Amino acid sequence: MAKYSLPDPYSDCDQFPGSSWSKRLSAHVADLQGQITKLKYEVADQNPRALVIAERAEIHLQAARAALRRNGRWPVRPLRRFAGGQADGALANTHEAEVAILRIVPQAELRCRGLAVLVQARLHLDPQDMRLRQLETVFAQQGARIEAPDRQLLVSTLHAAYQAEEAERARVRSFMHIVCAATVMMALIAIGFAIWAFLQSKAIGTNFCFPENPDDPSEQPAICPFGKGEANWEGVWLIEFMGMLGAALAGAVALRKVRGTAGPYYVATSLLLLRLPVGALTAVIGIMFLSGRFFPGLTALDTSTQILMWAAAFGVLQETVMQAVDRQGRALLDNVRSPGRAPDEDAGRPPPKPPPPSPGAAPVAGRVARVAARVRRKS
């Protein structure tokens, strides 16, 4: 671990194992610790209540440090990083520490901190939220000056904004957990079917072979994934592998739409892993559809190469389903907004005004109105 000449009693700047997000948050924790230490020196003799709040903020920072460094050993460490629960705990405690600091900062610092609170609130709160609207009114009427009576409004608005941000991140983590659970279930089904094919080699493998003469229903299947011969379990495994190969190829092509994320969640990786078992099962089901003559005109596969290529094609076909899941994941990631990024463009804005009529439209509209008035008078 890196050592520094300046004192770092909490080791917030040490290069402990973790993701880049964890390192950034650890640096932020170090900055918050410096602010708390400064405040404790300033209010130690003047305001005992503020000293208690500063100590509570330090407790939150200690909890954030523990969450960031609770990695464990292999293979627990990558699993904990992938789950993201420790990251949520560290972020929540960091937010609570920032709210506590805002309660006791000197009055002279409230103006600059008020601007940061307003930005955070506009990012995460609904435009019609009463706290946000009241804070915007205070800024407009007082010229961005935050007086002592407005401190509680500032604190409650920041706390609500952080709660909304944590809810946004929790939805992303929940979605990732659902995707991971679906990946495990699909993988278990694919592995279970492969084991079944190994135990019942001929009974299962026959469903993936085709007769040389499809017009003769009494003929035994002879064209199998490994060529002419008897059905075996290796053919079933090969079909699942070809389905996974097609799914991997489709996933590699889908990477062109993947954007990196600054958060601690591996949504894109989870979606790529889900494609593999889904592609294997899609290939198995698709070849069984062909073998059972479910698709008219696609019952005669003359060579083993055709069987394997159809298995790969069915593996690619799963992309039609996965695209909808990808869109859901991107929507959840886009919903997590961060400073430096503008909120939704349509949020809180009035509906757009209709475009002005073209120069020739007004005379035509006037003539139509006059004709309609004459008709009403005659009737």
Secondary structure, 3 states (H helix, E strand, C coil): CCCCCCCCCCCCCCCCCCCHHHHHHHHHHHHHHHHHHHHHHHHCCCCHHHHHHHHHHHHHHHHHHHHHHCCCCCCHHHHHHHHCHHHHHHHHHHHHHHHHHHHHCCHHHHHHHHHHHHHHHHHHCCCCCHHHHHHHHHHHHHCCCCCHHHHHHHHHHHHHHHHHHHHHHHHHHHHHHHHHHHHHHHHHHHHHHHHHHHHCHHHHHHHHCECCCCCCCCCCCCEECCEECCCCHHHHHHHHHHHHHHHHHHHHHHHHHCCCCCCCCCHHHHHHHHHHHHHHHHHHHHHHHHHCCCCCCCCCCCCHHHHHHHHHHHHHHCHHHHHHHHHHHHHHHHHCCCCCCCCCCCCCCCCCCCCCCCCCHHHHHHHHHHHHHHHHHHC
